[in-house]
Protein backbone atom coordinates (compact mmCIF):
# COMPACT_ATOMS: atom_id res chain seq x y z
CA UNK A 1 0.00 0.00 0.00
CA UNK A 2 2.85 2.31 0.85
CA UNK A 3 4.59 1.49 -2.42
CA UNK A 4 1.48 2.38 -4.43
CA UNK A 5 1.20 5.66 -2.58
CA UNK A 6 4.83 6.57 -3.30
CA UNK A 7 4.38 5.62 -6.97
CA UNK A 8 1.33 7.84 -7.29
CA UNK A 9 3.20 10.76 -5.72
CA UNK A 10 6.13 10.25 -8.12
CA UNK A 11 3.83 10.17 -11.16
CA UNK A 12 2.11 13.31 -9.91
CA UNK A 13 5.46 15.10 -9.44
CA UNK A 14 6.72 14.15 -12.90
CA UNK A 15 3.41 15.18 -14.45
CA UNK A 16 3.57 18.60 -12.84
CA UNK A 17 7.21 19.06 -13.93
CA UNK A 18 6.33 18.07 -17.53
CA UNK A 19 3.39 20.47 -17.58
CA UNK A 20 5.50 23.34 -16.25
CA UNK A 21 8.26 22.66 -18.76
CA UNK A 22 5.79 22.56 -21.66
CA UNK A 23 4.15 25.79 -20.48
CA UNK A 24 7.51 27.60 -20.24
CA UNK A 25 8.62 26.32 -23.66
CA UNK A 26 5.44 27.29 -25.44
CA UNK A 27 5.38 30.76 -23.85
CA UNK A 28 8.98 31.41 -24.82
CA UNK A 29 8.00 31.48 -28.49
CA UNK A 30 7.06 34.84 -30.02
CA UNK A 31 3.38 35.16 -30.66
CA UNK A 32 4.00 37.65 -33.49
CA UNK A 33 6.05 36.93 -36.58
CA UNK A 34 7.76 40.20 -37.56
CA UNK A 35 8.81 41.07 -41.08
CA UNK A 36 12.33 42.29 -41.73
CA UNK A 37 13.98 44.68 -44.15
CA UNK A 38 17.60 45.20 -45.13
CA UNK A 39 19.45 48.49 -45.72
CA UNK A 40 19.70 49.83 -49.28
CA UNK A 41 22.00 52.16 -51.19
CA UNK A 42 20.05 55.26 -52.19
CA UNK A 43 20.44 58.96 -52.96
CA UNK A 44 18.78 61.16 -50.34
CA UNK A 45 17.72 64.77 -50.76
CA UNK A 46 16.76 66.91 -47.79
CA UNK A 47 14.24 69.47 -49.06
CA UNK A 48 12.06 72.05 -47.42
CA UNK A 49 8.92 73.63 -48.82
CA UNK A 50 8.31 77.33 -48.26
CA UNK A 51 4.84 78.79 -48.69
CA UNK A 52 4.41 82.30 -50.00
CA UNK A 53 3.29 84.18 -53.08
CA UNK A 54 4.61 85.64 -56.33
CA UNK A 55 4.65 89.42 -56.60
CA UNK A 56 6.16 91.91 -59.05
CA UNK A 57 9.76 92.80 -58.39
CA UNK A 58 8.92 96.51 -58.43
CA UNK A 59 5.55 98.09 -57.71
CA UNK A 60 5.23 101.85 -58.12
CA UNK A 61 2.44 103.84 -56.51
CA UNK A 62 1.40 106.90 -58.53
CA UNK A 63 0.48 109.83 -56.27
CA UNK A 64 -0.69 113.39 -57.13
CA UNK A 65 1.42 116.47 -56.61
CA UNK A 66 -1.63 118.58 -55.77
CA UNK A 67 -4.77 118.03 -53.72
CA UNK A 68 -8.16 118.00 -55.39
CA UNK A 69 -10.91 115.80 -56.83
CA UNK A 70 -10.51 113.08 -59.46
CA UNK A 71 -12.11 114.66 -62.51
CA UNK A 72 -11.38 111.90 -65.05
CA UNK A 73 -9.74 108.47 -65.12
CA UNK A 74 -8.19 107.47 -68.46
CA UNK A 75 -7.08 103.89 -67.65
CA UNK A 76 -8.47 100.72 -66.11
CA UNK A 77 -6.93 97.91 -64.08
CA UNK A 78 -5.01 95.56 -66.35
CA UNK A 79 -4.13 98.20 -68.97
CA UNK A 80 -0.57 98.40 -70.25
CA UNK A 81 1.01 101.85 -69.94
CA UNK A 82 4.31 103.42 -70.88
CA UNK A 83 6.28 106.15 -69.22
CA UNK A 84 4.40 109.47 -69.51
CA UNK A 85 0.94 108.07 -70.33
CA UNK A 86 -1.93 110.11 -68.88
CA UNK A 87 -3.66 108.18 -66.10
CA UNK A 88 -6.01 110.71 -64.52
CA UNK A 89 -6.87 114.39 -64.24
CA UNK A 90 -7.34 116.16 -60.91
CA UNK A 91 -9.69 119.11 -60.51
CA UNK A 92 -8.31 121.61 -58.03
CA UNK A 93 -10.54 122.74 -55.19
CA UNK A 94 -8.69 125.75 -53.76
CA UNK A 95 -8.47 126.35 -50.06
CA UNK A 96 -10.54 129.43 -49.21
CA UNK A 97 -7.93 130.90 -46.88
CA UNK A 98 -5.09 130.35 -49.34
CA UNK A 99 -7.20 131.83 -52.14
CA UNK A 100 -7.99 134.98 -50.15
CA UNK A 101 -4.33 135.40 -49.19
CA UNK A 102 -3.23 135.07 -52.80
CA UNK A 103 -5.79 137.63 -53.97
CA UNK A 104 -4.67 139.99 -51.22
CA UNK A 105 -1.01 139.66 -52.22
CA UNK A 106 -1.89 140.41 -55.84
CA UNK A 107 -3.85 143.54 -54.86
CA UNK A 108 -0.99 144.79 -52.68
CA UNK A 109 1.51 144.15 -55.46
CA UNK A 110 -0.61 146.13 -57.92
CA UNK A 111 -0.80 149.07 -55.48
CA UNK A 112 2.97 149.04 -55.03
CA UNK A 113 3.42 148.85 -58.81
CA UNK A 114 1.10 151.80 -59.42
CA UNK A 115 3.06 153.91 -56.94
CA UNK A 116 6.40 152.76 -58.38
CA UNK A 117 5.24 153.59 -61.88
CA UNK A 118 4.33 157.19 -60.87
CA UNK A 119 7.66 157.57 -59.13
CA UNK A 120 9.47 156.20 -62.17
CA UNK A 121 7.76 158.59 -64.60
CA UNK A 122 8.51 161.65 -62.43
CA UNK A 123 12.18 160.75 -61.97
CA UNK A 124 12.50 159.94 -65.68
CA UNK A 125 11.56 163.51 -66.52
CA UNK A 126 13.98 164.89 -63.96
CA UNK A 127 16.77 162.68 -65.26
CA UNK A 128 16.11 163.73 -68.85
CA UNK A 129 16.49 167.37 -67.74
CA UNK A 130 19.70 166.40 -65.93
CA UNK A 131 18.30 167.51 -62.58
CA UNK A 132 19.02 164.20 -60.76
CA UNK A 133 22.02 161.94 -61.03
CA UNK A 134 22.18 158.68 -62.92
CA UNK A 135 22.50 156.72 -59.67
CA UNK A 136 19.27 158.09 -58.23
CA UNK A 137 17.40 157.29 -61.41
CA UNK A 138 18.78 153.72 -61.50
CA UNK A 139 17.51 153.12 -57.94
CA UNK A 140 14.02 154.29 -58.88
CA UNK A 141 14.05 152.17 -62.04
CA UNK A 142 15.09 149.09 -60.02
CA UNK A 143 12.18 149.57 -57.60
CA UNK A 144 9.78 149.90 -60.53
CA UNK A 145 11.02 146.66 -62.17
CA UNK A 146 10.80 144.80 -58.85
CA UNK A 147 7.22 145.96 -58.42
CA UNK A 148 6.31 144.64 -61.88
CA UNK A 149 7.94 141.28 -61.08
CA UNK A 150 6.07 141.03 -57.78
CA UNK A 151 2.78 141.49 -59.63
CA UNK A 152 3.66 138.65 -62.03
CA UNK A 153 4.62 136.38 -59.14
CA UNK A 154 1.39 137.13 -57.31
CA UNK A 155 -0.61 136.35 -60.47
CA UNK A 156 1.19 133.02 -60.86
CA UNK A 157 0.57 132.08 -57.22
CA UNK A 158 -3.12 132.85 -57.59
CA UNK A 159 -3.32 130.84 -60.82
CA UNK A 160 -1.63 127.84 -59.21
CA UNK A 161 -4.07 127.90 -56.30
CA UNK A 162 -7.05 128.18 -58.63
CA UNK A 163 -5.99 125.84 -61.45
CA UNK A 164 -3.10 123.81 -60.10
CA UNK A 165 -0.54 125.18 -62.56
CA UNK A 166 0.45 128.31 -64.41
CA UNK A 167 -0.31 128.96 -68.04
CA UNK A 168 3.34 128.64 -68.99
CA UNK A 169 3.82 125.22 -67.37
CA UNK A 170 4.65 122.46 -69.85
CA UNK A 171 3.18 119.67 -67.67
CA UNK A 172 0.26 120.62 -65.44
CA UNK A 173 0.25 119.19 -61.92
CA UNK A 174 -3.39 118.28 -62.43
CA UNK A 175 -2.42 115.70 -65.08
CA UNK A 176 -1.38 112.46 -63.36
CA UNK A 177 0.98 110.48 -65.60
CA UNK A 178 2.75 107.12 -65.41
CA UNK A 179 6.34 107.37 -64.32
CA UNK A 180 7.29 103.75 -65.20
CA UNK A 181 6.12 101.32 -67.90
CA UNK A 182 4.07 98.29 -66.88
CA UNK A 183 0.59 97.01 -66.09
CA UNK A 184 -2.01 98.83 -64.00
CA UNK A 185 -2.45 96.50 -61.02
CA UNK A 186 -4.87 98.55 -58.97
CA UNK A 187 -6.80 101.82 -59.09
CA UNK A 188 -8.03 102.41 -55.53
CA UNK A 189 -9.90 105.63 -56.39
CA UNK A 190 -12.79 106.52 -58.66
CA UNK A 191 -14.00 109.67 -60.34
CA UNK A 192 -15.22 112.18 -57.77
CA UNK A 193 -12.94 110.98 -54.98
CA UNK A 194 -10.88 113.55 -53.14
CA UNK A 195 -7.11 113.03 -53.18
CA UNK A 196 -4.29 114.50 -51.12
CA UNK A 197 -0.96 115.56 -52.54
CA UNK A 198 2.29 113.83 -51.66
CA UNK A 199 4.51 116.04 -49.52
CA UNK A 200 6.99 115.96 -46.67
CA UNK A 201 4.34 115.32 -44.01
CA UNK A 202 1.91 113.11 -45.97
CA UNK A 203 2.44 110.11 -48.22
CA UNK A 204 -0.50 111.22 -50.34
CA UNK A 205 -3.36 109.30 -51.94
CA UNK A 206 -2.44 106.47 -54.30
CA UNK A 207 -4.18 106.92 -57.64
CA UNK A 208 -2.77 103.82 -59.35
CA UNK A 209 -0.23 101.02 -58.81
CA UNK A 210 1.95 100.10 -61.78
CA UNK A 211 4.27 97.08 -62.08
CA UNK A 212 6.07 95.03 -64.72
CA UNK A 213 4.52 91.53 -64.63
CA UNK A 214 7.39 90.10 -66.67
CA UNK A 215 9.67 90.46 -63.63
CA UNK A 216 8.24 88.45 -60.74
CA UNK A 217 9.74 87.28 -57.46
CA UNK A 218 8.73 84.62 -54.95
CA UNK A 219 8.28 85.91 -51.40
CA UNK A 220 7.97 83.52 -48.49
CA UNK A 221 9.10 82.83 -44.93
CA UNK A 222 11.51 80.18 -43.61
CA UNK A 223 11.72 78.77 -40.10
CA UNK A 224 14.82 79.66 -38.05
CA UNK A 225 15.80 75.98 -37.88
CA UNK A 226 16.40 75.93 -41.64
CA UNK A 227 17.49 79.47 -42.48
CA UNK A 228 21.15 78.73 -41.60
CA UNK A 229 21.24 76.13 -44.40
CA UNK A 230 20.20 78.63 -47.07
CA UNK A 231 22.64 80.41 -49.34
CA UNK A 232 22.22 83.20 -51.87
CA UNK A 233 21.81 81.95 -55.48
CA UNK A 234 20.43 78.57 -54.35
CA UNK A 235 18.09 77.06 -56.99
CA UNK A 236 14.36 76.89 -56.24
CA UNK A 237 11.40 75.14 -57.80
CA UNK A 238 8.25 77.24 -57.61
CA UNK A 239 4.74 75.90 -58.12
CA UNK A 240 1.66 78.11 -58.25
CA UNK A 241 -1.67 77.21 -56.73
CA UNK A 242 -3.56 78.69 -59.69
CA UNK A 243 -1.54 76.87 -62.39
CA UNK A 244 -1.50 73.08 -62.25
CA UNK A 245 1.26 70.81 -63.60
CA UNK A 246 3.63 73.73 -64.09
CA UNK A 247 6.91 74.30 -62.29
CA UNK A 248 9.07 77.42 -62.58
CA UNK A 249 12.79 77.68 -61.95
CA UNK A 250 13.87 80.36 -59.51
CA UNK A 251 16.99 81.57 -57.72
CA UNK A 252 17.29 82.71 -54.12
CA UNK A 253 18.23 86.40 -54.03
CA UNK A 254 17.48 87.63 -50.51
CA UNK A 255 17.48 86.29 -46.94
CA UNK A 256 16.26 88.67 -44.26
CA UNK A 257 18.91 89.50 -41.65
CA UNK A 258 16.21 89.78 -38.97
CA UNK A 259 13.40 87.39 -38.16
CA UNK A 260 9.92 88.06 -36.82
CA UNK A 261 8.16 85.93 -34.26
CA UNK A 262 4.91 84.44 -35.53
CA UNK A 263 2.83 82.03 -33.47
CA UNK A 264 5.75 81.12 -31.23
CA UNK A 265 8.35 80.56 -33.97
CA UNK A 266 10.83 82.95 -35.58
CA UNK A 267 10.34 83.34 -39.34
CA UNK A 268 12.78 84.91 -41.83
CA UNK A 269 11.60 86.44 -45.10
CA UNK A 270 13.22 85.11 -48.27
CA UNK A 271 12.90 86.25 -51.88
CA UNK A 272 13.76 84.48 -55.09
CA UNK A 273 13.79 85.62 -58.71
CA UNK A 274 11.30 83.57 -60.75
CA UNK A 275 12.16 82.75 -64.35
CA UNK A 276 8.92 82.99 -66.33
CA UNK A 277 8.09 81.87 -69.85
CA UNK A 278 5.53 82.98 -72.41
CA UNK A 279 3.40 79.83 -72.13
CA UNK A 280 1.40 81.10 -69.12
CA UNK A 281 0.35 84.47 -67.76
CA UNK A 282 1.25 84.88 -64.10
CA UNK A 283 -0.81 87.38 -62.14
CA UNK A 284 0.49 89.28 -59.14
CA UNK A 285 -0.40 87.76 -55.79
CA UNK A 286 -0.70 84.08 -56.81
CA UNK A 287 -0.10 81.76 -53.84
CA UNK A 288 3.00 79.66 -54.38
CA UNK A 289 5.21 76.99 -52.86
CA UNK A 290 8.98 76.94 -53.30
CA UNK A 291 11.01 73.77 -52.88
CA UNK A 292 14.56 74.33 -51.63
CA UNK A 293 17.23 71.61 -51.73
CA UNK A 294 19.06 71.92 -48.41
CA UNK A 295 21.28 68.81 -48.60
CA UNK A 296 21.91 65.95 -51.02
CA UNK A 297 23.96 62.76 -50.71
CA UNK A 298 24.40 60.16 -53.44
CA UNK A 299 24.81 56.40 -52.93
CA UNK A 300 24.56 56.19 -49.15
CA UNK A 301 23.32 53.37 -46.92
CA UNK A 302 19.76 54.09 -45.86
CA UNK A 303 16.72 52.49 -44.28
CA UNK A 304 13.07 53.53 -44.10
CA UNK A 305 12.66 56.08 -41.33
CA UNK A 306 9.71 54.07 -39.98
CA UNK A 307 12.13 51.34 -38.80
CA UNK A 308 13.77 53.65 -36.29
CA UNK A 309 13.04 53.37 -32.58
CA UNK A 310 14.18 55.77 -29.88
CA UNK A 311 15.41 55.08 -26.38
CA UNK A 312 13.06 56.53 -23.78
CA UNK A 313 15.88 57.80 -21.57
CA UNK A 314 18.56 58.99 -24.02
CA UNK A 315 16.23 59.62 -27.01
CA UNK A 316 18.92 58.12 -29.26
CA UNK A 317 17.89 56.00 -32.27
CA UNK A 318 18.26 52.26 -32.48
CA UNK A 319 16.90 49.32 -34.48
CA UNK A 320 16.29 45.67 -33.74
CA UNK A 321 18.09 43.21 -35.99
CA UNK A 322 17.63 39.46 -36.30
CA UNK A 323 20.54 37.34 -35.04
CA UNK A 324 21.60 33.82 -36.07
CA UNK A 325 19.15 32.25 -33.58
CA UNK A 326 16.21 34.17 -35.01
CA UNK A 327 15.92 36.52 -32.06
CA UNK A 328 15.79 40.32 -32.35
CA UNK A 329 18.50 42.25 -30.56
CA UNK A 330 18.84 46.01 -30.10
CA UNK A 331 21.57 47.79 -31.99
CA UNK A 332 22.51 51.45 -31.65
CA UNK A 333 22.93 53.41 -34.87
CA UNK A 334 24.03 56.86 -36.01
CA UNK A 335 21.86 58.62 -38.58
CA UNK A 336 22.50 61.37 -41.14
CA UNK A 337 20.18 63.33 -43.40
CA UNK A 338 16.58 62.35 -44.05
CA UNK A 339 14.02 63.13 -46.72
CA UNK A 340 11.11 62.21 -44.48
CA UNK A 341 10.86 58.68 -45.92
CA UNK A 342 14.40 57.29 -45.89
CA UNK A 343 17.21 58.15 -43.49
CA UNK A 344 20.97 57.88 -43.98
CA UNK A 345 22.85 55.38 -41.77
CA UNK A 346 26.31 56.59 -40.79
CA UNK A 347 27.29 53.67 -38.57
CA UNK A 348 25.91 50.66 -36.72
CA UNK A 349 24.51 48.54 -39.57
CA UNK A 350 25.67 46.30 -42.39
CA UNK A 351 23.90 45.73 -45.70
CA UNK A 352 23.18 42.09 -44.68
CA UNK A 353 21.41 42.99 -41.44
CA UNK A 354 17.74 42.10 -41.19
CA UNK A 355 15.87 44.93 -39.44
CA UNK A 356 12.64 44.34 -37.57
CA UNK A 357 9.53 46.04 -38.92
CA UNK A 358 8.21 46.82 -35.47
CA UNK A 359 5.33 49.14 -36.27
CA UNK A 360 3.51 47.26 -38.99
CA UNK A 361 -0.23 47.68 -38.66
CA UNK A 362 -2.55 44.72 -39.09
CA UNK A 363 -5.47 45.05 -41.51
CA UNK A 364 -8.74 45.83 -39.75
CA UNK A 365 -11.10 42.84 -39.59
CA UNK A 366 -14.81 43.02 -38.89
CA UNK A 367 -16.54 40.67 -36.50
CA UNK A 368 -18.42 37.78 -38.06
CA UNK A 369 -21.75 39.39 -37.16
CA UNK A 370 -20.76 42.69 -38.80
CA UNK A 371 -19.50 40.83 -41.89
CA UNK A 372 -22.85 39.04 -42.18
CA UNK A 373 -24.66 42.41 -41.95
CA UNK A 374 -22.52 43.87 -44.73
LINURHU-V83530 format. One record per backbone hydrogen bond with DSSP energy under -1.0 kcal/mol. CO is the residue of the C=O (numbers start at 0). NH is the residue of the N-H. If there is no record, write none. Layout:
BEGIN
CO/NH, CO/NH
END
This chain:
BEGIN
0/4, 1/5, 2/6, 3/7, 4/8, 5/9, 6/10, 7/11, 8/12, 9/13, 10/14, 11/15, 12/16, 13/17, 14/18, 15/19, 16/20, 17/21, 18/22, 19/23, 20/24, 21/25, 22/26, 23/27, 34/356, 36/354, 39/301, 41/299, 43/296, 45/293, 45/294, 47/291, 49/289, 50/220, 51/287, 52/218, 53/284, 54/216, 59/209, 61/206, 61/207, 63/197, 67/194, 68/90, 69/191, 71/88, 75/78, 78/183, 80/181, 81/84, 84/177, 86/73, 87/175, 88/70, 88/71, 90/68, 94/98, 95/99, 96/100, 97/101, 98/102, 99/103, 100/104, 101/105, 102/106, 103/107, 104/108, 105/109, 106/110, 107/111, 108/112, 109/113, 110/114, 111/115, 112/116, 113/117, 114/118, 115/119, 116/120, 117/121, 118/122, 119/123, 120/124, 121/125, 122/126, 123/127, 124/128, 125/130, 126/129, 132/136, 133/137, 134/138, 135/139, 136/140, 137/141, 138/142, 139/143, 140/144, 141/145, 142/146, 143/147, 144/148, 145/149, 146/150, 147/151, 148/152, 149/153, 150/154, 151/155, 152/156, 153/157, 154/158, 155/159, 156/160, 157/161, 158/162, 159/163, 165/168, 171/174, 173/89, 175/86, 175/87, 177/83, 181/80, 182/210, 183/77, 185/208, 189/192, 192/69, 194/67, 195/204, 201/198, 207/61, 208/184, 208/185, 209/59, 210/182, 211/214, 214/56, 215/273, 216/54, 217/271, 218/52, 219/269, 221/267, 222/225, 222/226, 225/228, 226/229, 230/233, 233/251, 235/249, 236/290, 237/247, 238/288, 247/237, 248/274, 249/235, 250/272, 251/232, 253/270, 259/266, 261/264, 264/261, 265/223, 266/259, 267/221, 268/255, 269/219, 270/252, 270/253, 271/217, 272/250, 282/285, 285/53, 286/240, 287/51, 288/238, 289/49, 290/236, 291/47, 294/45, 296/43, 299/41, 300/344, 301/39, 302/342, 303/306, 304/307, 308/317, 310/314, 315/310, 316/332, 317/308, 318/330, 319/355, 320/328, 322/325, 326/322, 328/320, 330/318, 333/345, 333/346, 336/343, 340/304, 341/338, 342/302, 343/335, 346/333, 349/352, 353/321, 354/36, 355/357, 366/370, 367/371, 368/372, 369/373
END
